[in-house]
Amino acid sequence: MPDADAQPVDAGPFGKWLAAMRAVLRGDRDADVPCGNCIGCCVSSYPIPLRPEDVRARAEVPEAFLLGRTGSGERWLMGFREDGRCPFMNERKCGIYADRPQTCRDYDCRIYAAAGVVPDGERPVIEQRVREWVFTFESDAQRAEAAAVRRAARFVRANAALFPASVRAGSATAAAVLAVKAYPVFMAEVAAPPEQLVRRMLELVREFDAAQ
């Protein structure tokens, strides 16, 4: 969703991105983002969940930045500096890039552009890049998929209260992820009660997650 004042940045072919993003969400691969000189996700006050497999990253985190375990108890949460920067950022570079947490490997802010949303909170650097991304389309089928992803995200945003609390559908990130996982529900304009569409989306999300 580039705005008139943004300098366009090539996000790549939408179809290839969508297939890759779904693979990332399944845990089949890391995200491959053409960041260029953007370090938005590293300077935007993001607390980073450290998964059990993030052994090397966890060992490098200064104790002052460990915020404790998450609700499940399986993950630690890594905080950020007062200016919002990741504690591993050194002069615009990641000090543990080869061993960075899986959460960082999965992050792709193009998902917001694809869904037509911007991240929650005050994250101006990421918001700017989201507005700059421009996808290309190699077929009408890709355009239809892109439209379906946006319809799905709009639906989630408008009907967040109908989703289970555990889904956290009120957040922009959750709306974008749900849209990418369950966009087939919206490949055509549908005239169905919102509750029915929520059930169908959740069914597709369960099927998607079960394939991991």
Backbone as CSV, one residue per row, in Angstrom:
resi,resn,N_x,N_y,N_z,CA_x,CA_y,CA_z,C_x,C_y,C_z
1,MET,0.829,-1.201,0.000,0.000,0.000,0.000,0.860,1.246,0.000
2,PRO,1.623,1.470,-1.073,2.491,2.639,-1.133,1.672,3.911,-1.079
3,ASP,2.169,4.940,-0.361,1.445,6.200,-0.384,2.146,7.133,-1.354
4,ALA,1.477,8.246,-1.629,1.945,9.134,-2.691,3.324,9.696,-2.410
5,ASP,3.696,9.809,-1.144,4.974,10.417,-0.796,6.090,9.388,-0.584
6,ALA,5.764,8.116,-0.702,6.754,7.069,-0.444,7.575,6.783,-1.691
7,GLN,8.827,6.432,-1.487,9.688,5.999,-2.579,9.476,4.505,-2.766
8,PRO,8.947,4.061,-3.907,8.612,2.646,-4.065,9.828,1.738,-3.894
9,VAL,9.602,0.622,-3.223,10.624,-0.407,-3.036,10.044,-1.721,-3.542
10,ASP,10.775,-2.396,-4.405,10.291,-3.631,-5.020,10.136,-4.731,-3.979
11,ALA,8.913,-5.214,-3.802,8.639,-6.307,-2.868,8.710,-7.663,-3.545
12,GLY,8.882,-7.662,-4.882,8.954,-8.918,-5.614,7.589,-9.362,-6.113
13,PRO,7.559,-10.451,-6.879,6.291,-10.974,-7.389,5.414,-11.470,-6.241
14,PHE,4.158,-11.071,-6.244,3.284,-11.405,-5.123,3.125,-12.911,-4.948
15,GLY,2.959,-13.630,-6.025,2.740,-15.070,-5.918,3.904,-15.788,-5.264
16,LYS,5.112,-15.410,-5.653,6.296,-16.033,-5.055,6.412,-15.650,-3.581
17,TRP,6.126,-14.386,-3.282,6.184,-13.964,-1.878,5.168,-14.726,-1.044
18,LEU,3.928,-14.857,-1.545,2.875,-15.519,-0.778,3.238,-16.969,-0.485
19,ALA,3.739,-17.673,-1.491,4.137,-19.066,-1.275,5.258,-19.156,-0.249
20,ALA,6.225,-18.240,-0.345,7.349,-18.248,0.597,6.885,-17.892,2.003
21,MET,5.984,-16.902,2.126,5.512,-16.489,3.447,4.731,-17.604,4.116
22,ARG,3.945,-18.329,3.346,3.210,-19.457,3.922,4.174,-20.551,4.373
23,ALA,5.264,-20.729,3.637,6.282,-21.699,4.055,6.960,-21.253,5.344
24,VAL,7.203,-19.945,5.472,7.788,-19.412,6.711,6.849,-19.672,7.884
25,LEU,5.571,-19.414,7.689,4.602,-19.599,8.765,4.437,-21.064,9.141
26,ARG,4.762,-21.949,8.214,4.731,-23.384,8.528,6.017,-23.849,9.198
27,GLY,7.018,-22.982,9.211,8.300,-23.367,9.782,9.190,-24.117,8.825
28,ASP,8.896,-24.027,7.522,9.667,-24.769,6.523,10.903,-24.023,6.040
29,ARG,10.967,-22.719,6.276,12.091,-21.929,5.788,12.161,-20.616,6.564
30,ASP,13.288,-19.916,6.422,13.421,-18.572,6.971,12.922,-17.564,5.941
31,ALA,12.510,-16.410,6.406,12.119,-15.339,5.494,13.352,-14.792,4.785
32,ASP,13.191,-14.447,3.518,14.269,-13.857,2.727,13.787,-12.485,2.269
33,VAL,14.125,-11.477,3.046,13.585,-10.133,2.826,14.656,-9.222,2.225
34,PRO,14.345,-8.538,1.119,15.303,-7.596,0.532,15.338,-6.293,1.330
35,CYS,15.917,-6.348,2.512,15.873,-5.210,3.438,16.624,-3.989,2.916
36,GLY,17.677,-4.203,2.113,18.500,-3.070,1.712,19.145,-2.457,2.935
37,ASN,19.017,-1.146,3.089,19.611,-0.482,4.257,18.606,-0.257,5.386
38,CYS,17.430,-0.872,5.293,16.405,-0.711,6.324,16.695,-1.620,7.514
39,ILE,16.625,-1.059,8.717,16.803,-1.835,9.946,15.594,-1.625,10.868
40,GLY,14.452,-1.364,10.252,13.259,-1.026,11.014,12.899,-2.028,12.087
41,CYS,12.935,-3.314,11.764,12.512,-4.311,12.752,13.494,-4.421,13.902
42,CYS,14.707,-3.908,13.736,15.744,-4.004,14.771,15.779,-2.787,15.688
43,VAL,15.002,-1.761,15.360,15.061,-0.508,16.136,13.679,-0.044,16.584
44,SER,12.704,-0.940,16.572,11.312,-0.526,16.768,10.668,-1.066,18.039
45,SER,11.465,-1.220,19.090,10.928,-1.586,20.413,10.160,-2.897,20.395
46,TYR,10.674,-3.856,19.642,10.041,-5.172,19.621,10.639,-6.071,20.697
47,PRO,9.830,-6.585,21.633,10.324,-7.651,22.505,10.384,-8.940,21.682
48,ILE,11.451,-9.685,21.801,11.660,-10.862,20.961,11.519,-12.143,21.776
49,PRO,10.544,-12.997,21.435,10.462,-14.296,22.104,11.648,-15.166,21.694
50,LEU,12.292,-15.768,22.667,13.395,-16.687,22.405,12.869,-18.104,22.562
51,ARG,12.916,-18.868,21.490,12.371,-20.218,21.505,13.397,-21.198,22.070
52,PRO,12.951,-22.389,22.440,13.889,-23.374,22.986,15.069,-23.653,22.063
53,GLU,14.842,-23.563,20.746,15.928,-23.848,19.804,16.911,-22.688,19.660
54,ASP,16.599,-21.539,20.238,17.483,-20.369,20.140,18.585,-20.432,21.200
55,VAL,19.258,-21.547,21.273,20.228,-21.779,22.345,21.370,-20.774,22.285
56,ARG,21.933,-20.591,21.107,23.088,-19.692,20.990,22.696,-18.245,21.251
57,ALA,21.581,-17.830,20.714,21.130,-16.453,20.944,20.844,-16.227,22.423
58,ARG,20.186,-17.185,23.046,19.854,-17.051,24.476,21.120,-16.902,25.307
59,ALA,22.167,-17.611,24.945,23.415,-17.550,25.706,24.094,-16.196,25.583
60,GLU,23.797,-15.461,24.503,24.445,-14.178,24.255,23.685,-12.993,24.850
61,VAL,22.439,-13.197,25.233,21.622,-12.072,25.702,22.100,-11.593,27.073
62,PRO,22.445,-10.316,27.198,22.791,-9.782,28.520,21.616,-9.960,29.486
63,GLU,21.898,-10.323,30.704,20.841,-10.607,31.677,19.867,-9.438,31.830
64,ALA,20.369,-8.221,31.672,19.509,-7.045,31.848,18.378,-6.995,30.828
65,PHE,18.539,-7.706,29.708,17.533,-7.667,28.652,16.637,-8.898,28.645
66,LEU,16.817,-9.805,29.579,15.923,-10.951,29.691,14.747,-10.560,30.576
67,LEU,13.569,-10.534,29.990,12.392,-10.049,30.698,11.628,-11.160,31.404
68,GLY,12.129,-12.376,31.330,11.440,-13.500,31.953,10.812,-14.403,30.913
69,ARG,10.137,-15.419,31.396,9.516,-16.389,30.499,8.134,-15.914,30.051
70,THR,7.735,-16.389,28.879,6.402,-16.079,28.374,5.378,-16.919,29.122
71,GLY,4.108,-16.696,28.833,3.045,-17.377,29.556,3.145,-18.884,29.544
72,SER,3.576,-19.456,28.412,3.679,-20.910,28.320,4.854,-21.455,29.110
73,GLY,5.808,-20.585,29.417,6.997,-21.021,30.140,8.061,-21.638,29.267
74,GLU,7.754,-21.813,27.964,8.701,-22.460,27.059,9.672,-21.460,26.439
75,ARG,9.330,-20.198,26.466,10.146,-19.182,25.805,10.526,-18.072,26.780
76,TRP,11.702,-17.513,26.521,12.115,-16.304,27.228,11.780,-15.108,26.344
77,LEU,11.655,-13.958,26.965,11.390,-12.736,26.221,12.588,-11.810,26.358
78,MET,13.117,-11.377,25.208,14.253,-10.464,25.198,13.756,-9.043,24.971
79,GLY,14.202,-8.124,25.812,13.784,-6.739,25.706,14.634,-5.936,24.738
80,PHE,14.567,-4.616,24.850,15.260,-3.724,23.923,15.809,-2.535,24.702
81,ARG,16.679,-1.773,24.055,17.271,-0.603,24.700,16.240,0.519,24.839
82,GLU,16.610,1.533,25.600,15.688,2.645,25.830,15.275,3.331,24.533
83,ASP,16.153,3.309,23.534,15.825,3.948,22.260,15.099,3.005,21.308
84,GLY,14.750,1.812,21.784,14.012,0.865,20.957,14.865,-0.107,20.176
85,ARG,16.175,0.056,20.232,17.063,-0.795,19.448,17.255,-2.151,20.127
86,CYS,17.433,-3.167,19.311,17.766,-4.502,19.812,19.121,-4.432,20.515
87,PRO,19.308,-5.151,21.619,20.600,-5.100,22.316,21.763,-5.628,21.491
88,PHE,21.469,-6.335,20.405,22.542,-6.871,19.570,22.906,-5.966,18.401
89,MET,22.210,-4.832,18.260,22.512,-3.928,17.153,23.788,-3.148,17.421
90,ASN,24.739,-3.235,16.487,25.998,-2.499,16.572,26.198,-1.736,15.274
91,GLU,26.023,-0.421,15.322,26.230,0.425,14.141,25.495,-0.121,12.916
92,ARG,24.193,-0.309,13.062,23.304,-0.731,11.978,23.523,-2.168,11.537
93,LYS,24.231,-2.953,12.307,24.428,-4.361,11.967,24.113,-5.229,13.177
94,CYS,23.635,-6.437,12.897,23.328,-7.384,13.961,24.603,-8.069,14.416
95,GLY,24.850,-8.021,15.723,26.071,-8.611,16.256,26.045,-10.120,16.334
96,ILE,24.854,-10.735,16.182,24.769,-12.208,16.223,23.960,-12.712,15.026
97,TYR,24.139,-12.097,13.875,23.280,-12.405,12.731,23.215,-13.898,12.432
98,ALA,24.337,-14.575,12.445,24.353,-16.005,12.120,23.584,-16.827,13.146
99,ASP,23.484,-16.314,14.366,22.801,-17.035,15.443,21.554,-16.303,15.928
100,ARG,21.015,-15.407,15.112,19.869,-14.607,15.532,18.661,-15.502,15.835
101,PRO,17.766,-15.041,16.705,16.597,-15.841,17.082,15.714,-16.189,15.887
102,GLN,14.986,-17.281,16.017,14.097,-17.702,14.942,13.027,-16.662,14.666
103,THR,12.579,-15.960,15.695,11.587,-14.900,15.495,12.097,-13.867,14.494
104,CYS,13.370,-13.520,14.587,13.967,-12.563,13.650,14.048,-13.160,12.249
105,ARG,14.332,-14.450,12.179,14.428,-15.119,10.873,13.072,-15.188,10.176
106,ASP,12.010,-15.217,10.978,10.666,-15.336,10.419,10.071,-13.991,10.002
107,TYR,10.609,-12.896,10.517,9.959,-11.595,10.354,10.076,-11.080,8.922
108,ASP,8.953,-10.688,8.369,8.914,-10.128,7.013,7.824,-9.063,7.001
109,CYS,8.228,-7.795,7.024,7.231,-6.728,7.137,6.403,-6.569,5.867
110,ARG,6.751,-7.276,4.801,5.908,-7.243,3.610,4.527,-7.826,3.879
111,ILE,4.409,-8.621,4.943,3.099,-9.197,5.261,2.088,-8.098,5.578
112,TYR,2.552,-6.989,6.163,1.651,-5.870,6.442,1.211,-5.202,5.142
113,ALA,2.148,-5.028,4.232,1.811,-4.426,2.942,0.833,-5.309,2.183
114,ALA,1.062,-6.617,2.223,0.177,-7.545,1.524,-1.233,-7.508,2.097
115,ALA,-1.323,-7.371,3.423,-2.626,-7.380,4.083,-3.291,-6.009,4.106
116,GLY,-2.534,-4.965,3.775,-3.100,-3.624,3.788,-3.245,-3.043,5.176
117,VAL,-2.347,-3.433,6.087,-2.374,-2.903,7.455,-0.983,-2.388,7.806
118,VAL,-0.906,-1.628,8.886,0.387,-1.179,9.396,0.552,-1.737,10.798
119,PRO,1.777,-1.907,11.265,1.991,-2.478,12.598,1.352,-1.629,13.684
120,ASP,0.970,-2.294,14.755,0.439,-1.576,15.909,1.560,-0.820,16.614
121,GLY,1.190,0.203,17.364,2.168,0.940,18.153,2.889,1.996,17.336
122,GLU,3.823,2.664,17.993,4.606,3.718,17.347,5.861,3.101,16.751
123,ARG,5.790,2.707,15.484,6.924,2.086,14.801,7.102,2.757,13.441
124,PRO,7.510,4.033,13.451,7.527,4.824,12.218,8.456,4.286,11.145
125,VAL,9.580,3.682,11.539,10.518,3.185,10.524,9.892,2.037,9.750
126,ILE,9.264,1.110,10.466,8.611,-0.008,9.790,7.402,0.481,9.005
127,GLU,6.636,1.383,9.580,5.468,1.909,8.876,5.871,2.527,7.542
128,GLN,6.983,3.250,7.534,7.452,3.861,6.299,7.794,2.802,5.261
129,ARG,8.516,1.756,5.683,8.887,0.716,4.722,7.656,-0.033,4.233
130,VAL,6.696,-0.266,5.103,5.468,-0.939,4.684,4.769,-0.132,3.600
131,ARG,4.779,1.182,3.738,4.138,2.035,2.732,4.938,2.088,1.427
132,GLU,6.205,1.746,1.507,7.059,1.800,0.316,7.008,0.521,-0.516
133,TRP,6.704,-0.603,0.126,6.712,-1.870,-0.613,5.707,-1.850,-1.765
134,VAL,6.142,-2.339,-2.915,5.257,-2.477,-4.076,5.463,-3.866,-4.666
135,PHE,4.412,-4.672,-4.662,4.477,-5.998,-5.269,4.257,-5.896,-6.776
136,THR,4.801,-6.858,-7.485,4.501,-7.007,-8.901,3.616,-8.243,-9.061
137,PHE,2.943,-8.318,-10.196,2.004,-9.417,-10.425,2.286,-10.046,-11.779
138,GLU,2.447,-11.352,-11.767,2.789,-12.071,-12.986,1.570,-12.676,-13.666
139,SER,0.414,-12.567,-13.017,-0.799,-13.150,-13.591,-2.024,-12.570,-12.903
140,ASP,-3.166,-12.771,-13.532,-4.418,-12.356,-12.898,-4.682,-13.177,-11.645
141,ALA,-4.206,-14.418,-11.633,-4.394,-15.268,-10.455,-3.695,-14.664,-9.243
142,GLN,-2.503,-14.094,-9.458,-1.794,-13.456,-8.352,-2.546,-12.220,-7.865
143,ARG,-3.103,-11.467,-8.787,-3.889,-10.292,-8.385,-5.104,-10.719,-7.566
144,ALA,-5.721,-11.830,-7.960,-6.880,-12.326,-7.218,-6.476,-12.773,-5.816
145,GLU,-5.321,-13.415,-5.702,-4.844,-13.826,-4.378,-4.553,-12.609,-3.503
146,ALA,-3.931,-11.598,-4.092,-3.625,-10.383,-3.335,-4.903,-9.721,-2.833
147,ALA,-5.908,-9.664,-3.693,-7.182,-9.070,-3.281,-7.828,-9.885,-2.168
148,ALA,-7.704,-11.209,-2.246,-8.290,-12.074,-1.220,-7.593,-11.896,0.120
149,VAL,-6.277,-11.744,0.095,-5.535,-11.519,1.341,-6.007,-10.228,1.998
150,ARG,-6.198,-9.199,1.205,-6.646,-7.918,1.773,-8.082,-7.998,2.278
151,ARG,-8.928,-8.694,1.536,-10.303,-8.861,2.018,-10.314,-9.610,3.342
152,ALA,-9.473,-10.640,3.429,-9.403,-11.424,4.665,-8.942,-10.562,5.830
153,ALA,-7.920,-9.748,5.598,-7.404,-8.889,6.671,-8.446,-7.860,7.096
154,ARG,-9.138,-7.266,6.131,-10.188,-6.295,6.471,-11.285,-6.960,7.299
155,PHE,-11.622,-8.184,6.928,-12.655,-8.905,7.670,-12.216,-9.156,9.109
156,VAL,-10.985,-9.591,9.289,-10.488,-9.853,10.642,-10.504,-8.575,11.466
157,ARG,-10.050,-7.488,10.870,-10.006,-6.217,11.602,-11.417,-5.769,12.005
158,ALA,-12.374,-5.998,11.135,-13.742,-5.547,11.405,-14.495,-6.476,12.351
159,ASN,-14.030,-7.728,12.468,-14.759,-8.720,13.255,-13.874,-9.398,14.291
160,ALA,-12.884,-8.674,14.771,-11.919,-9.257,15.710,-12.597,-9.838,16.944
161,ALA,-13.686,-9.223,17.385,-14.354,-9.677,18.609,-14.992,-11.054,18.459
162,LEU,-15.172,-11.518,17.221,-15.794,-12.820,16.999,-14.791,-13.966,17.070
163,PHE,-13.516,-13.643,17.060,-12.485,-14.678,17.118,-12.165,-15.018,18.570
164,PRO,-11.693,-16.243,18.823,-11.283,-16.590,20.190,-10.207,-15.635,20.691
165,ALA,-10.221,-15.361,21.977,-9.245,-14.429,22.546,-7.822,-14.888,22.297
166,SER,-7.607,-16.195,22.255,-6.255,-16.727,22.066,-5.667,-16.371,20.713
167,VAL,-6.525,-16.034,19.753,-6.060,-15.672,18.410,-5.510,-14.253,18.388
168,ARG,-5.932,-13.421,19.322,-5.517,-12.014,19.411,-5.773,-11.286,18.093
169,ALA,-6.959,-11.511,17.553,-7.293,-10.986,16.231,-7.319,-9.469,16.176
170,GLY,-7.323,-8.808,17.313,-7.329,-7.356,17.309,-6.016,-6.725,16.923
171,SER,-4.943,-7.500,16.870,-3.641,-6.939,16.509,-3.435,-6.974,15.004
172,ALA,-2.676,-6.015,14.507,-2.398,-5.958,13.072,-1.631,-7.185,12.608
173,THR,-0.686,-7.636,13.422,0.107,-8.804,13.042,-0.770,-10.037,12.926
174,ALA,-1.644,-10.246,13.906,-2.529,-11.409,13.860,-3.452,-11.343,12.651
175,ALA,-3.967,-10.159,12.354,-4.846,-10.011,11.194,-4.116,-10.377,9.911
176,ALA,-2.871,-9.926,9.791,-2.090,-10.219,8.592,-1.776,-11.707,8.490
177,VAL,-1.394,-12.321,9.602,-1.064,-13.752,9.588,-2.305,-14.585,9.285
178,LEU,-3.417,-14.263,9.929,-4.661,-14.974,9.646,-5.045,-14.837,8.178
179,ALA,-4.856,-13.652,7.625,-5.204,-13.419,6.224,-4.361,-14.276,5.295
180,VAL,-3.074,-14.379,5.563,-2.191,-15.180,4.709,-2.522,-16.665,4.832
181,LYS,-2.872,-17.101,6.029,-3.189,-18.518,6.227,-4.554,-18.903,5.658
182,ALA,-5.522,-17.995,5.739,-6.905,-18.362,5.423,-7.509,-17.549,4.289
183,TYR,-6.678,-16.924,3.459,-7.213,-16.085,2.383,-8.108,-16.834,1.407
184,PRO,-7.945,-18.184,1.206,-8.825,-18.853,0.240,-10.313,-18.668,0.523
185,VAL,-10.669,-18.410,1.782,-12.082,-18.161,2.113,-12.610,-16.962,1.335
186,PHE,-11.731,-16.043,0.986,-12.141,-14.778,0.376,-11.700,-14.665,-1.091
187,MET,-11.426,-15.807,-1.718,-11.039,-15.762,-3.130,-12.194,-15.297,-4.012
188,ALA,-13.395,-15.396,-3.493,-14.564,-14.843,-4.182,-15.337,-14.008,-3.173
189,GLU,-16.078,-13.051,-3.665,-16.931,-12.267,-2.771,-17.960,-13.211,-2.155
190,VAL,-18.045,-13.211,-0.841,-18.937,-14.148,-0.168,-19.997,-13.388,0.621
191,ALA,-21.220,-13.910,0.548,-22.323,-13.332,1.311,-22.729,-14.353,2.364
192,ALA,-22.051,-14.312,3.479,-22.322,-15.245,4.567,-22.220,-14.492,5.882
193,PRO,-22.903,-14.962,6.902,-22.808,-14.298,8.208,-21.365,-14.278,8.693
194,PRO,-20.950,-13.208,9.363,-19.572,-13.129,9.855,-19.170,-14.328,10.704
195,GLU,-20.095,-14.815,11.536,-19.771,-15.959,12.391,-19.393,-17.183,11.564
196,GLN,-20.063,-17.370,10.439,-19.761,-18.502,9.568,-18.387,-18.334,8.928
197,LEU,-18.072,-17.126,8.509,-16.768,-16.869,7.903,-15.648,-17.037,8.924
198,VAL,-15.886,-16.627,10.158,-14.886,-16.831,11.208,-14.623,-18.318,11.392
199,ARG,-15.684,-19.110,11.457,-15.507,-20.560,11.626,-14.714,-21.148,10.476
200,ARG,-15.032,-20.713,9.263,-14.320,-21.248,8.095,-12.854,-20.839,8.124
201,MET,-12.580,-19.599,8.495,-11.187,-19.154,8.598,-10.432,-19.974,9.637
202,LEU,-11.046,-20.193,10.779,-10.373,-20.949,11.834,-10.138,-22.395,11.412
203,GLU,-11.052,-22.956,10.633,-10.846,-24.309,10.106,-9.618,-24.346,9.205
204,LEU,-9.513,-23.358,8.316,-8.355,-23.319,7.420,-7.066,-23.084,8.186
205,VAL,-7.119,-22.250,9.212,-5.924,-22.003,10.026,-5.489,-23.286,10.719
206,ARG,-6.442,-24.041,11.258,-6.090,-25.309,11.905,-5.477,-26.278,10.904
207,GLU,-6.052,-26.345,9.710,-5.498,-27.219,8.674,-4.092,-26.772,8.289
208,PHE,-3.924,-25.470,8.161,-2.613,-24.917,7.811,-1.590,-25.269,8.880
209,ASP,-1.936,-25.032,10.135,-1.001,-25.284,11.228,-0.712,-26.772,11.392
210,ALA,-1.692,-27.618,11.098,-1.494,-29.061,11.235,-0.509,-29.597,10.206
211,ALA,-0.325,-28.844,9.123,0.596,-29.286,8.067,2.050,-29.015,8.409
212,GLN,2.303,-28.354,9.531,3.683,-28.025,9.912,4.454,-29.288,10.268
